[in-house]
Amino acid sequence: MSDFYESVGGLDRDGSVARAWSATTTAVPLKGLVIDRISQHKRLTFHESGFLLEHSPGDVKMTVPSANQFPAIMYRKGISDRAYATHSEFLWDIVPIIRLELALLAQDGVRYLQLDAPRYSYYIDPKWRRYIQDDMGLDPDAALDEAIRADNECLAGVRMRGSGAVLAIHLCRGNNRSQWYAEGGYDPIAERLFAELDVDLFLLEYESERAGTFEPLRFVPKNKAVVLGLVSSKVPALESQDELRRRIDEASRYVPLERLALSPQCGFASAMEGNLLTEDDQWRKLELVVETARKVWSDA
């Protein structure tokens, strides 16, 4: 998200809205409020993608935040509504910025483009659905429909250019110092989300009971694949390979094995502060992912 903050004017770096996390008793402020009509003054990610494309020996993956990420955390009534009358109006000013960045990354030669979308967790957790309704003043079902339309509009620029890039989206329940802010299964959003989002891959958190069951995967269309986030990026304890293989087998009852993959549930450092793991813990987790995947898919 810092790429957005550093590339767009109209934001107050000192303002904040509070966000409660799983292990804290007080809300943690998130910096950045929209106080004026936004305007972009530089590319979001070229300082990173340009370096990678020059030096990487293989294909490059780049992630950008979903446009839906910002209205919920950067819009405060009484301040932001002086620039934007509604959350929706703010959202649709963000969409062209994310759309252009994705299209330019594909044009530059990036072959794997991913939206990171923590905000969909608002629609699966009852407390956050109440937040949408009571604090944001929105109908949750209508807001979900608009969120899907916004993400599809961002992705459409890549599709229109026919670059052949893989398009993915990661659904997150929060990841900061081994904490989270949302929980609940994908059931309330699965049918609409899996059918309507124009992506090739869904990267889904499934490392704990907070994510629910695999049953919602029955709504994944045959032309889309699922990356199972079964390995925790929050705790250092190493998962059992036998348990991972059992859970992959369970998920394959809903999505065929050839359309499944394995990954950590989220990034090891989604926020600057990272999570409560050592570098060695992280390497062991990644090695487990690789070793398990080789066994599962070489045996398939």
RANORZI-V198963 format. One record per residue. N is the residue number from 0. RES is the residue in one letter. OMEGA is omega in radians with two decimals (none if undefined). Layout:
BEGIN
n=[N	N]
res=[RES	RES]
omega=[OMEGA	OMEGA]
END
This chain:
BEGIN
n=[0	1	2	3	4	5	6	7	8	9	10	11	12	13	14	15	16	17	18	19	20	21	22	23	24	25	26	27	28	29	30	31	32	33	34	35	36	37	38	39	40	41	42	43	44	45	46	47	48	49	50	51	52	53	54	55	56	57	58	59	60	61	62	63	64	65	66	67	68	69	70	71	72	73	74	75	76	77	78	79	80	81	82	83	84	85	86	87	88	89	90	91	92	93	94	95	96	97	98	99	100	101	102	103	104	105	106	107	108	109	110	111	112	113	114	115	116	117	118	119	120	121	122	123	124	125	126	127	128	129	130	131	132	133	134	135	136	137	138	139	140	141	142	143	144	145	146	147	148	149	150	151	152	153	154	155	156	157	158	159	160	161	162	163	164	165	166	167	168	169	170	171	172	173	174	175	176	177	178	179	180	181	182	183	184	185	186	187	188	189	190	191	192	193	194	195	196	197	198	199	200	201	202	203	204	205	206	207	208	209	210	211	212	213	214	215	216	217	218	219	220	221	222	223	224	225	226	227	228	229	230	231	232	233	234	235	236	237	238	239	240	241	242	243	244	245	246	247	248	249	250	251	252	253	254	255	256	257	258	259	260	261	262	263	264	265	266	267	268	269	270	271	272	273	274	275	276	277	278	279	280	281	282	283	284	285	286	287	288	289	290	291	292	293	294	295	296	297	298	299]
res=[M	S	D	F	Y	E	S	V	G	G	L	D	R	D	G	S	V	A	R	A	W	S	A	T	T	T	A	V	P	L	K	G	L	V	I	D	R	I	S	Q	H	K	R	L	T	F	H	E	S	G	F	L	L	E	H	S	P	G	D	V	K	M	T	V	P	S	A	N	Q	F	P	A	I	M	Y	R	K	G	I	S	D	R	A	Y	A	T	H	S	E	F	L	W	D	I	V	P	I	I	R	L	E	L	A	L	L	A	Q	D	G	V	R	Y	L	Q	L	D	A	P	R	Y	S	Y	Y	I	D	P	K	W	R	R	Y	I	Q	D	D	M	G	L	D	P	D	A	A	L	D	E	A	I	R	A	D	N	E	C	L	A	G	V	R	M	R	G	S	G	A	V	L	A	I	H	L	C	R	G	N	N	R	S	Q	W	Y	A	E	G	G	Y	D	P	I	A	E	R	L	F	A	E	L	D	V	D	L	F	L	L	E	Y	E	S	E	R	A	G	T	F	E	P	L	R	F	V	P	K	N	K	A	V	V	L	G	L	V	S	S	K	V	P	A	L	E	S	Q	D	E	L	R	R	R	I	D	E	A	S	R	Y	V	P	L	E	R	L	A	L	S	P	Q	C	G	F	A	S	A	M	E	G	N	L	L	T	E	D	D	Q	W	R	K	L	E	L	V	V	E	T	A	R	K	V	W	S	D	A]
omega=[-3.11	3.08	3.12	-3.13	-3.04	-3.06	-3.00	3.04	-3.13	-3.08	3.07	-3.10	-3.06	3.11	-3.12	2.93	-3.06	3.09	-3.14	3.11	-2.96	-2.99	-3.10	3.11	3.09	-3.14	3.12	-3.13	3.03	-3.02	3.00	3.04	3.04	-3.09	-3.14	3.06	-3.05	3.07	-3.11	3.14	3.02	3.08	-3.13	-2.89	-3.00	3.11	3.10	-3.06	3.12	3.11	-3.12	-3.13	3.13	-2.95	-3.08	3.10	-3.11	-3.14	-3.10	3.00	3.04	3.07	3.01	-3.14	2.98	3.06	-3.13	-3.10	-2.86	-3.10	-3.09	-3.05	-3.06	-3.07	3.11	3.12	-3.08	3.10	-3.06	-3.09	2.97	3.11	-3.12	-3.08	-3.08	2.99	-3.10	3.14	3.08	-3.13	-3.03	2.93	3.10	-3.04	-3.12	3.13	3.14	3.12	-3.13	-3.13	3.11	-3.13	3.14	3.09	3.10	3.11	3.13	3.13	3.08	-3.00	3.11	-3.09	-3.04	2.93	3.00	-2.92	3.09	-2.98	3.10	3.10	3.09	-3.06	-3.13	-3.12	-3.07	-3.10	3.14	3.00	3.08	3.09	3.11	-3.06	-2.98	-3.08	-3.13	3.12	-3.09	2.97	-3.04	-3.12	3.10	3.12	3.09	3.11	3.14	3.12	3.12	3.12	-3.12	3.13	3.11	3.10	3.08	-3.10	-3.02	3.13	3.10	-3.14	-3.08	-3.12	3.08	-3.08	-3.06	3.13	3.03	3.12	-3.07	3.02	3.12	3.11	-2.96	3.08	3.14	-3.03	-3.07	-3.13	3.11	3.10	3.06	3.13	-3.10	3.06	-3.12	3.13	-3.10	-3.00	-3.05	-3.05	-2.93	-3.02	-3.14	-3.03	-3.07	-3.11	-2.92	-3.14	-3.05	3.11	3.07	-3.03	2.95	3.04	-2.94	3.07	3.13	-3.01	-3.09	3.13	3.10	-3.07	3.12	-3.04	3.09	-3.05	3.12	-3.14	3.12	3.14	-3.13	-3.14	-3.06	3.14	-3.14	-3.10	-3.08	3.01	-3.07	3.11	-3.03	-3.08	-3.05	2.98	-3.05	-3.07	-3.09	-3.12	-3.09	3.14	3.07	3.11	3.10	3.12	3.09	-3.13	3.10	-3.11	3.05	3.10	3.11	3.13	-3.10	3.02	-3.10	3.09	-3.10	-3.06	-3.12	3.08	3.07	3.03	-3.05	3.10	2.87	-3.06	3.12	3.10	3.08	-3.14	3.11	3.04	-3.08	-3.09	3.12	3.11	-3.03	3.08	3.04	3.07	3.12	3.08	-3.10	3.12	3.14	3.10	-3.14	3.09	3.11	3.11	-3.09	-3.11	3.14	-3.13	3.13	-3.13	-3.09	-3.00	3.01	3.11	-3.04	none]
END
